[in-house]
């Protein structure tokens, strides 16, 4: 049996948080109860904040390296996805 290390555990946490965010989005879209909708929206917000904190920790500790784009690359991406 493979032993989980910090990186594998954090990757698993990110995957579960991603799934929770997707499920929350679906629940929000299909909720007609204002209290339920507000609760799910707040949970979704907190889940997003937690996901970002885990991502930042992983990135800061070289477990989730990302390429920082230039301003030109960012503008090109924004133009490509503008409606």
N, C-alpha and C positions, 0 to 999 in steps of 0.2 A: 504494500500500500504506500502511495506517495505521501510524503509529509508536506503539509501546506506551509508555505513561507508567507511573510508579510505581503509580498507583491501578489501572490495568487489569491490570498484572502481579500485584499483590497479590490482586485479585478472582479472577484465574485460579488463583492458588495456593490460595485459600480453596475454590474449587470442586473442585479436585483433592483437597484434604484431606478435604472432605466426602464425595467419592466413595470415598476410601480408608477413611474411618470406616464407611461403609455396607458396603463389601466385607469389612472386618474383622469387623463384627458377624455377617455371614453365615458367614464362615469359622469363627468361634468356635462358632456354633450347630451347625455340621455337622462339627466335628472330634471324633474319638473318641480321638486320640492326645494324652495329657496334655502331652508336651513341645511339640508343635505348638500346642496350645491355649494354653499358657502364653506361648509366643513371640508368637503373634498378639495375645494380650491385652496384653502389654507393648508391642508395636508400636502397638496401638490407643491405649493410655494416652499414649505419647509423641506420637502424631499429634494427639490431643486437646489436649495441652499446646502443641504448635506452632501448632495452629489458633487457640487462644486468644491466643497471643502475637502472631500476625499480626493478629487482630481488634483487640486492644488498641492495637497500633501504628497501625492504620488509624483507629480511633476517636479516639485521642489527636491525630492529625494531620488531623482533619476529613475523612477519606476514607470513613468508615462511621459517620455520625451515628446515634445511637439516642436514643429518648425514654426518660428515666428515669421509671418509674412511681411513684406515691405508694404508701404502705403500704396504703391502702384498695383501690387497684387491684390490688395484689399479692395481698391476701387474697381479693378477688373471683375472681381467676384461679385461685388454689389451690382454693377451694371448688368452682369450676366443673369442675375436672379431677380432683377427689378420687374415688377408687373407692368 
